[in-house]
Amino acid sequence: MYEFLIWMLQLMCVVFCFGFLVLAMSGVLAGFIVLVDWVNIRLHLGRLERKRK
């Protein structure tokens, strides 16, 4: 019985760690995409302002 509980605990730990890792990676990816989008928008607005002058 104790072996089963320990095994379940280890499994939960692994699942939790894996989920946290996936969440962290997706957060980093989303932040990177937002940053790239922001830079592209800034460059685009800069070009429009230069054309207007």
N, C-alpha and C positions, 0 to 999 in steps of 0.2 A: 504493500500500500504506500509506504513512504517513497519507494522508488518511483512510483507513478506520480506522486505529488511533486517530487523533485523534477521529474521529466516535464510535467506540465508547466512548472515554474520556469524551467529553462526555455521551453517552447514560447511561453508568453514573453519572456525577456528578449528572445531572438526576434519575435514578431514586432514587439514594441520598438526595438532598436532599428529594425529594417524600415518600419513605418516612419520613424523619426528621420532616418537618413533620406528616404524618398521625399518626405515633406521638405526637408532642408534643401535638397537638390532642386525640387520644383520651385521653391521660393527663390533660390539663387537664379534659376533660369528665368523666372518671371521678372525679377529685378533687372536682369541683363537685357531682356527684350524691351522693357519699359525704358531703360537707359538709351538703348539704340534708337528706339522710336523718338524719344525726346531730342536726341542729337540730330536726327534726320529732320525733324520739324524745325528746330532752331536754324539749321543750315538752309532749309527751304525758305523760311521767313527772312533770313538774312539776304538771300538772293532776290526775293521779291522787293525788299526795301532798297537794294542797290539799283534794281531796274527802275523803280519809281523816281529816284533822284536824277 
